Every structure is written in structure tokens, then in C-alpha cells.
Amino acid sequence: MKKATYLIFAFIIAGVTQGCGIYSFTGADIDYSTTKTFQVDYFQNNAPIVQPGIALDFTVLLQDLLLNQTSLDLVNSNGDLVYEGEIIEYYIAPITATAQITAAQNRLTIGVNVRFYNTKVPEKDFEQRFSFYFDYPGSQQLTGSTLDDALAVIFERITQDIFNKSLANW
């Protein structure tokens, strides 16, 4: 009886894994037999307001995300997947006001224009703008750890959105 139970369980497991195909825990849809490398070109900061250092930070975070969520190798040129673009938007705007006509809450918004090239499957190429925001109290200055927190939240969301659009087919 135990053998029959194990045999039935084995068939169920085999059926489920065969029916679902290959599953990636990151959601990446990559044919690793043909796609081996990626490159992330430096994202220049072309926003009207330039916050020093964020272009390099964003470029490195996108590289790290792709390294951590895929088995691809990072190269400086001739990558199978190529990410390039620029930071096109960096601005702070009040989103709520107080009775004294001052900002009760501000919003930092960052926008990035991305061009993605898949040399193995050119139909997946795209150019798209990605943006996200961070809200903070109007009484607080956007410096130091507040700025670091804001950039971490914004860049995490934008890089994940880029990953999803380019490799997860969402």
C-alpha cells in the first residue's frame, strides 16, 4: 500500500512540474541557452534639477538587480541584452497644504527614460519612461537619511518595473 501511495504521489508531482514547464522564482522569461550576457550603460542625469550621484547609484542598482535575479553575466559591451537611457525628471512638489499656505507634505518624483535592446529577440525591444515618487513631511528637508530613504524607495520600484517590462513580460 505504501508503494502505491508513493507511486501516485510521484505521478502527481511529475504531472504538475511537466504541466507548468520551467518555473523561475524571479519571474524572468530568459532563454539561457541563447542569452548569456547583459550590459547596463551609464544612465546620464539630464533632469532640469541635477542631484549629484544619483545617475551612478541608479546604474549600479539596475546592474545589481539583474545580477541578483538572473544568471546572466554583466559585460561592458556587446551584451545580449542592453539597457541604456537617462534620468529625465527629478523634482519636488507640494502635494498638500496647511492653513498657513505652506506645504504639509512634499513629493519627490524621479523619471527615467529606458531603451532596452534584446539582440536575440528584437521583438522585445522597447523605449519607455518609468517614474515613481516618495512623499515626506513638508517640515522636513530632503537631505541626509531622508534623501537616502527616498532614493532607495524610488529606485527599487523603478528598477523592478524595468526588470518586469524587459524580462518578466508583465
ZIZIFEN-V673384 format. One record per residue. RES is the residue in one small letter. PHI is phi in degrees with one decimal (none if undefined). OMEGA is omega in whole degrees, 0 to 359 (999 if undefined). D_LAST is the distance of its C-alpha to the last C-alpha in Angstrom with 2 decimals. Layout:
res & phi & omega & d_last
RES & PHI & OMEGA & D_LAST
RES & PHI & OMEGA & D_LAST
This chain:
res & phi & omega & d_last
m & none & 179 & 45.33
k & -63.4 & 180 & 43.30
k & -62.5 & 180 & 42.57
a & -65.3 & 178 & 41.29
t & -63.7 & 178 & 38.97
y & -63.8 & 180 & 37.57
l & -64.9 & 178 & 37.25
i & -64.5 & 179 & 35.35
f & -60.9 & 179 & 33.04
a & -63.2 & 178 & 32.43
f & -65.3 & 179 & 31.61
i & -64.3 & 179 & 29.12
i & -61.0 & 179 & 27.34
a & -61.7 & 179 & 27.44
g & -64.9 & 180 & 26.08
v & -66.2 & 182 & 23.14
t & -70.2 & 177 & 22.14
q & -69.5 & 182 & 22.79
g & -69.3 & 183 & 20.81
c & -90.9 & 183 & 17.62
g & 72.5 & 181 & 17.93
i & -83.1 & 181 & 17.13
y & -110.2 & 176 & 15.12
s & -111.5 & 181 & 13.93
f & -67.7 & 179 & 14.45
t & -90.3 & 182 & 12.18
g & 86.3 & 182 & 9.15
a & -72.0 & 178 & 9.89
d & -110.2 & 185 & 10.07
i & -125.3 & 173 & 13.37
d & -89.9 & 184 & 16.56
y & -69.2 & 177 & 19.08
s & -73.6 & 179 & 21.94
t & -113.9 & 183 & 21.34
t & -104.4 & 186 & 19.28
k & -118.1 & 189 & 21.47
t & -134.1 & 172 & 21.33
f & -143.4 & 174 & 19.58
q & -133.5 & 176 & 21.27
v & -121.1 & 178 & 20.64
d & -72.9 & 181 & 23.26
y & -59.8 & 178 & 24.95
f & -87.8 & 180 & 23.32
q & -66.2 & 177 & 26.43
n & -91.8 & 179 & 27.07
n & -108.0 & 179 & 27.90
a & -69.5 & 177 & 27.68
p & -58.7 & 175 & 30.93
i & -107.2 & 183 & 31.52
v & -102.1 & 174 & 31.25
q & -94.5 & 185 & 30.86
p & -58.3 & 173 & 32.30
g & 90.2 & 186 & 30.28
i & -73.9 & 180 & 26.77
a & -64.3 & 178 & 25.80
l & -66.6 & 179 & 26.74
d & -58.2 & 181 & 25.23
f & -64.6 & 180 & 21.79
t & -58.1 & 181 & 22.07
v & -66.9 & 179 & 23.20
l & -63.8 & 177 & 20.55
l & -66.4 & 177 & 17.74
q & -60.4 & 180 & 19.85
d & -61.6 & 179 & 20.41
l & -59.8 & 181 & 16.80
l & -67.3 & 177 & 16.11
l & -65.8 & 183 & 19.45
n & -77.2 & 186 & 18.89
q & -106.2 & 176 & 15.48
t & -135.8 & 174 & 16.24
s & -104.7 & 181 & 19.54
l & -80.9 & 177 & 19.71
d & -98.5 & 177 & 22.84
l & -81.8 & 177 & 23.11
v & -128.4 & 180 & 25.40
n & -87.2 & 180 & 27.04
s & -154.0 & 178 & 26.88
n & 57.1 & 177 & 25.78
g & -73.1 & 175 & 22.49
d & -67.6 & 174 & 20.28
l & -118.1 & 183 & 17.37
v & -126.8 & 175 & 18.62
y & -114.7 & 175 & 17.50
e & -146.1 & 179 & 19.94
g & 160.0 & 183 & 20.50
e & -154.3 & 172 & 22.48
i & -80.6 & 186 & 22.75
i & -111.9 & 185 & 23.71
e & -145.9 & 173 & 24.18
y & -152.1 & 179 & 26.07
y & -150.5 & 178 & 28.02
i & -116.6 & 180 & 29.53
a & -138.7 & 175 & 30.32
p & -70.4 & 179 & 32.12
i & -117.6 & 172 & 30.22
t & -141.2 & 183 & 33.12
a & -121.8 & 175 & 36.86
t & -98.7 & 177 & 39.96
a & -65.8 & 179 & 43.23
q & -86.6 & 179 & 44.64
i & 58.1 & 171 & 42.09
t & -122.2 & 182 & 40.32
a & -74.4 & 174 & 36.67
a & -84.8 & 180 & 35.97
q & -149.3 & 179 & 32.42
n & -116.2 & 179 & 30.71
r & -132.0 & 171 & 27.13
l & -93.2 & 178 & 26.09
t & -120.2 & 177 & 23.18
i & -125.6 & 178 & 21.79
g & -121.8 & 182 & 19.75
v & -129.5 & 174 & 18.62
n & -93.3 & 184 & 18.18
v & -122.9 & 170 & 16.21
r & -114.0 & 182 & 16.79
f & -118.2 & 178 & 14.91
y & -124.2 & 175 & 16.76
n & -110.0 & 185 & 16.09
t & -69.0 & 180 & 19.67
k & -89.5 & 180 & 19.03
v & -134.4 & 185 & 16.42
p & -58.8 & 179 & 17.18
e & -65.4 & 181 & 14.96
k & -90.6 & 178 & 11.97
d & -61.8 & 175 & 14.10
f & -157.9 & 168 & 13.39
e & -130.3 & 184 & 15.28
q & -152.6 & 175 & 13.96
r & -95.3 & 176 & 15.57
f & -119.9 & 177 & 14.22
s & -148.2 & 175 & 16.64
f & -156.4 & 188 & 17.61
y & -140.1 & 176 & 21.03
f & -141.1 & 179 & 23.59
d & -96.8 & 179 & 26.43
y & -148.5 & 183 & 29.86
p & -60.7 & 180 & 33.40
g & -65.2 & 180 & 35.42
s & -80.5 & 184 & 38.32
q & -103.9 & 175 & 36.44
q & -86.0 & 179 & 36.25
l & -88.6 & 179 & 33.01
t & -140.7 & 174 & 34.57
g & 56.7 & 185 & 34.77
s & -67.7 & 178 & 32.73
t & -64.4 & 178 & 31.32
l & -65.8 & 179 & 29.87
d & -59.2 & 178 & 28.66
d & -62.8 & 180 & 26.90
a & -62.1 & 180 & 25.34
l & -64.3 & 179 & 24.08
a & -61.6 & 180 & 22.72
v & -64.4 & 183 & 20.70
i & -64.8 & 183 & 19.45
f & -68.6 & 177 & 18.69
e & -61.6 & 181 & 16.95
r & -67.5 & 182 & 14.44
i & -65.8 & 181 & 14.12
t & -64.8 & 178 & 13.90
q & -67.1 & 177 & 11.19
d & -63.1 & 178 & 9.12
i & -64.3 & 178 & 10.20
f & -58.6 & 181 & 9.42
n & -61.4 & 181 & 5.73
k & -68.4 & 187 & 5.82
s & -85.4 & 188 & 8.51
l & -122.9 & 182 & 8.31
a & -96.7 & 180 & 5.51
n & 55.8 & 179 & 3.81
w & -92.4 & 999 & 0.00
